[in-house]
Amino acid sequence: SPQGIWLRTEKGIREAEGLVQDDRLIVGTAPPRPLFIQEHGLRFGVDVIEGQKTGYYFDQRDNRRAVARYTSDRRVLDLFCYTGGFGITAAKLGQAREVLGIDSSAPALMMAEENARMNEATDRVRFERADVRQKLVGLSGAGESFDVVILDPPKMARHRKGVDSA
């Protein structure tokens, strides 16, 4: 008995397949923005209307918990951090000493910061808006080092013909 069903299609796939469907409410009421979910005892706000794909990568939940096992008292770099799922889980479940999350999306980072506040992780987790590739060069040049690096980049090739350039 869902309160509502929201149709989301991946933008690139929609065009490639010639679909004319727009994202929209199919039945019931539109989801709240943000919609709050729980994962491994942590709470996250997600935007299923405007966020990337569903607004949260549920298929990575086991990976977030697995990575946390390696972060106790470690300095963690979370690249392409999106809304902070990996980094916040590393801080709270894994007891990471420090987490730096990097992403280029201002709306995603606003949600990440709110998620860190909600989970009382702001003492160990911070986020920065930057191009990941440029930031890595800067971190390396500054002599920064991390014990654990989480790298979950966006899809680099949407189609087979883009594999070589990716």
Secondary structure, DSSP 8 states (H G I E B T S, - for coil): --SEEEE---HHHHHHTT-----EEEEE----SSEEEEETTEEEEE-TTTSSTTSS-GGGHHHHHHHHTT-TT-EEEEET-TTSHHHHHHHHTS--SEEEEEES-HHHHHHHHHHHHHTT-TTTEEEEES-HHHHHHHHHHTT---SEEEE----S-SSGGGTTT-
